[in-house]
């Protein structure tokens, strides 16, 4: 079976085709970063309009690249949430229109489940059960993955997500949008331990995170220098901030792994591309005699490939959208089964 996916939850338009036997056949992606950089962040209306312009050309390119026609596609899968409501509606409407025109079933996909399962696109993949750290601009959570579709949320951020904290701190340091990756690049030039910031909730007995206080601590440190802050100080502050975030994530994952007895850790989402985080988690898992798994770098951020894989699994399990086009700007993993059960019952 083959599915074609449409991802449009935020500022990337992604289209991919996944084959249940051959794996990923093609992955097309268009990023809107340059357009939004002028405004210092994602402008939802502009994002929606750009999805309208880019989705159909990417779909045509995906079919050409895989040497397929519409008759070869068994289902059209699409991101139904969470995400920006306008952007989600564009992708859902295009996907549902294609499915109707091609007389194929349509399958809604949870964006976070896509990130969670992205490492399954690799030859070296984890086996169920495993622990997952989903860490991105919009979400930071620890999930116990018992099996496909069986997810237990152990902890999550009570305020800013880690990726959001990266971007906000980057802005404080005068780094242009998108700031997270550029902050990490600047941190490589920093002096270790010149500054040390608090690690909020790191000793809290639960698994929840908090990053807003850390961001505030950086802001206060920057204000002490005023207009006299030099490039080396900016780099030192960036490194101290990154060290704090990595320490928090590492501590919470260590506790969760020990408490669950699991020895496989999946790290997914945009921040999973961070080299400092990858090195720290690799060292941690070596010490725990376990293994850590990541999606390849291009599958860390939003993409159609992860939606195609997750959509294939949902399609094979019997999920099929009803006649209405629904999107879910807020669709937590904790309520994923409720919506999918409704899809099955309304077929």
C-alpha positions in Angstrom: 0.0 0.0 0.0 1.0 3.6 -0.7 0.0 6.8 1.1 0.5 10.4 0.1 0.9 12.8 3.0 0.3 16.6 3.3 1.9 18.4 6.3 0.9 22.1 6.9 0.8 22.6 10.6 3.0 25.7 10.8 5.6 27.1 8.4 6.7 24.1 6.4 4.8 22.6 3.6 5.6 18.9 3.4 4.5 16.2 1.0 5.7 12.6 1.0 4.8 9.2 -0.3 5.3 6.1 1.9 5.1 2.5 0.7 4.3 -0.2 3.3 6.8 -2.6 1.6 9.5 -0.3 0.2 9.4 2.5 2.8 9.8 6.2 2.0 9.6 6.8 -1.7 9.9 10.6 -1.8 9.9 13.5 0.5 9.3 17.1 -0.7 9.6 20.1 1.6 9.2 23.9 1.3 10.2 26.1 4.2 8.8 29.5 4.8 11.6 30.6 7.1 12.9 33.4 4.9 9.4 34.9 4.5 8.7 35.0 8.3 12.2 36.1 9.2 11.3 39.7 8.1 8.7 39.7 10.9 10.7 38.0 13.6 8.4 35.0 13.8 5.6 33.0 12.1 2.7 35.1 10.8 -0.2 32.7 10.7 -2.1 34.4 7.8 1.0 34.5 5.6 1.8 30.9 6.5 -1.7 29.8 5.3 -1.5 31.6 2.1 1.9 30.2 1.3 0.7 26.6 1.9 -2.0 27.3 -0.7 0.7 28.3 -3.2 3.1 25.5 -2.5 1.1 22.3 -1.7 -0.2 21.4 -5.2 3.2 21.9 -6.9 4.9 19.7 -4.2 2.2 17.0 -4.6 2.8 16.9 -8.4 6.6 16.8 -7.8 6.2 13.9 -5.3 4.2 11.9 -7.8 6.8 12.6 -10.5 9.7 11.8 -8.3 8.2 8.4 -7.3 7.0 7.7 -10.8 3.5 7.2 -9.6 0.0 8.3 -10.7 -3.0 9.0 -8.5 -4.3 5.5 -9.2 -1.2 4.1 -7.4 -2.1 5.9 -4.2 -4.2 4.0 -1.7 -4.9 6.8 0.8 -4.3 10.5 1.3 -3.1 11.3 4.9 -2.8 14.8 6.4 -1.9 16.6 9.5 -5.2 17.4 11.4 -3.5 18.9 14.5 -2.1 20.3 16.6 -1.0 23.5 14.8 -2.1 26.8 13.4 -5.8 26.5 12.6 -5.6 28.3 9.2 -2.5 26.4 8.1 -4.1 23.1 9.2 -7.3 23.9 7.2 -5.3 24.5 4.0 -3.6 21.1 4.2 -6.7 19.3 5.3 -8.8 20.8 2.6 -6.3 20.0 -0.2 -5.8 16.5 1.1 -9.5 15.8 1.4 -10.2 17.2 -2.0 -7.6 15.0 -3.6 -9.0 12.0 -1.7 -12.5 12.8 -3.0 -11.3 13.4 -6.6 -9.2 10.2 -6.6 -11.9 8.2 -4.8 -9.5 7.3 -2.0 -9.9 7.3 1.8 -8.5 10.2 3.8 -6.7 9.7 7.1 -6.1 12.5 9.7 -2.8 12.3 11.5 -1.7 13.8 14.9 1.4 16.0 14.3 3.0 15.0 17.6 2.5 11.3 16.8 4.3 12.0 13.5 7.3 13.4 15.4 7.2 10.5 17.9 7.4 7.9 15.2 9.9 9.7 12.9 12.8 7.5 14.0 10.8 4.5 12.6 11.7 5.9 9.2 15.3 4.8 9.8 16.8 1.3 9.3 18.0 1.3 12.9 14.9 1.9 14.9 13.8 1.3 18.5 11.5 -1.6 19.5 8.4 -1.1 21.7 8.3 -0.2 24.5 10.5 2.8 24.7 10.7 6.2 26.3 10.4 9.3 24.1 11.4 12.9 24.7 9.5 15.2 22.3 11.2 18.5 22.3 10.2 21.3 19.9 9.1 24.9 19.6 5.6 24.1 20.7 6.0 21.0 22.9 8.3 19.5 25.5 7.1 16.2 27.0 8.3 12.8 28.1 6.2 9.9 26.8 6.2 6.3 27.6 5.5 4.5 24.4 4.1 1.0 25.2 3.2 0.2 21.6 2.0 2.0 18.5 -0.9 4.1 19.6 -0.4 3.4 23.3 1.1 6.5 24.8 1.5 7.6 28.5 2.4 11.3 29.0 4.7 11.2 32.0 5.7 14.9 32.1 5.5 18.1 30.0 6.4 21.7 30.2 4.3 23.8 32.5 5.1 27.0 30.6 7.4 27.5 27.6 8.5 24.6 25.5 12.3 24.2 25.2 12.4 25.3 21.6 10.3 28.3 22.4 12.7 29.2 25.2 15.6 28.8 22.7 13.9 31.2 20.3 13.0 33.8 22.9 16.5 33.7 24.4 18.0 34.1 21.0 15.9 37.2 20.5 17.1 38.6 23.8 20.7 38.1 22.5 19.9 40.0 19.3 19.9 36.8 17.2 17.6 37.0 14.2 14.7 34.6 13.6 14.7 31.6 13.6 17.0 32.0 16.6 17.3 28.5 18.2 19.8 27.0 15.8 21.8 30.3 15.5 22.0 30.5 19.3 23.4 27.0 19.4 26.0 28.0 16.8 26.9 31.0 18.8 27.2 28.8 22.0 30.0 26.8 20.3 32.2 29.9 20.8 31.3 30.4 24.4 33.5 30.0 27.5 32.3 27.2 29.7 31.0 28.1 33.2 31.6 31.9 32.9 27.9 32.1 33.6 25.6 29.6 35.3 21.9 29.8 35.2 19.3 28.1 37.4 17.8 24.7 36.4 14.1 25.1 37.2 12.4 22.0 38.5 15.4 19.8 37.9 15.1 18.3 41.4 11.3 18.2 41.3 10.1 14.6 42.0 7.9 14.6 38.9 8.8 14.7 35.2 7.5 18.2 34.3 9.6 21.0 32.9 9.8 24.7 33.3 11.8 27.0 31.1 10.3 30.5 31.5 12.4 31.3 34.6 15.5 30.3 32.8 14.7 32.7 30.0 14.1 35.4 32.6 17.5 34.7 34.2 19.2 35.2 30.9 17.3 38.5 30.4 18.5 39.8 33.7 22.1 38.9 33.0 21.9 40.7 29.6 20.5 43.8 31.3 23.5 44.0 33.6 25.7 44.7 30.5 23.4 47.2 28.9 24.7 48.4 25.5 28.2 47.3 26.4 27.7 43.6 25.8 30.4 42.2 23.4 30.3 39.2 21.1 32.2 36.9 23.5 29.8 37.7 26.3 26.9 36.9 24.1 28.5 33.6 23.2 29.1 32.8 26.9 25.5 33.6 27.8 24.3 31.4 24.9 26.4 28.5 26.1 25.3 28.9 29.7 21.6 28.9 28.6 22.1 25.8 26.4 23.9 24.0 29.2 21.0 24.6 31.5 18.4 23.4 29.0 20.4 20.2 28.3 21.0 19.5 32.0 17.2 19.8 32.7 16.3 17.5 29.8 19.0 15.0 30.7 18.0 14.9 34.4 14.3 14.4 33.7 15.0 11.6 31.1 17.4 9.9 33.5 14.8 9.8 36.2 12.1 8.6 33.8 14.3 5.8 32.4 15.2 4.6 35.9 11.7 4.7 37.1 10.2 2.8 34.1 13.1 0.4 33.7 13.3 1.1 30.0 16.6 1.3 28.2 15.7 2.8 24.9 15.2 6.6 24.5 13.8 8.3 21.4 14.4 12.0 21.0 12.4 13.8 18.4 11.2 17.3 17.4 13.1 20.3 16.2 15.4 20.6 19.2 16.5 17.0 18.8 18.8 18.3 16.0 20.8 20.1 18.7 24.4 18.7 18.7 25.0 19.5 22.4 21.8 17.7 23.4 22.7 14.7 21.2 26.1 14.4 22.7 24.8 14.7 26.3 22.1 12.1 25.7 24.5 9.7 24.1 26.8 9.9 27.1 23.8 9.4 29.4 22.5 6.3 27.6 26.0 4.8 27.5 26.3 5.2 31.2 22.8 3.6 31.6 23.8 0.9 29.2 21.0 1.8 26.9 20.5 3.2 23.4 19.3 6.6 22.1 17.5 7.0 18.8 16.9 10.1 16.7 15.3 10.8 13.3 17.8 12.0 10.7 18.4 15.8 10.8 15.9 16.6 8.0 13.2 14.7 9.8 13.6 16.5 13.1 11.7 19.6 12.0 8.2 19.4 10.5 8.1 17.2 7.4 5.8 15.1 5.3 7.7 11.9 5.7 6.8 11.5 9.4 3.2 12.2 8.6 3.2 9.6 5.8 4.6 7.0 8.2 2.2 7.7 11.0 -0.6 8.0 8.5 0.2 4.6 7.0 0.1 3.0 10.5 -3.3 4.6 11.2 -4.7 3.6 7.8 -3.7 0.0 8.3 -5.4 0.1 11.7 -8.7 1.1 10.1 -8.7 4.9 10.6 -10.7 6.8 8.0 -12.0 10.4 8.1 -15.7 11.0 8.0 -17.4 13.4 5.6 -16.6 16.5 7.5 -13.3 18.4 7.3 -12.1 18.9 10.9 -8.8 20.1 12.3 -7.7 20.3 15.9 -5.4 23.2 16.8 -5.1 21.6 20.2 -4.9 17.8 20.0 -2.8 16.4 22.8 -1.4 12.9 22.6 -3.3 12.1 25.8 -6.6 12.3 23.8 -5.4 10.8 20.5 -7.4 7.6 20.9 -10.7 9.4 21.4 -10.6 11.1 18.0 -9.3 8.0 16.2 -12.0 5.8 17.7 -14.6 8.3 16.4 -13.1 8.1 12.9 -13.4 4.3 13.0 -17.0 4.3 14.2 -18.1 6.8 11.6 -16.7 5.1 8.5 
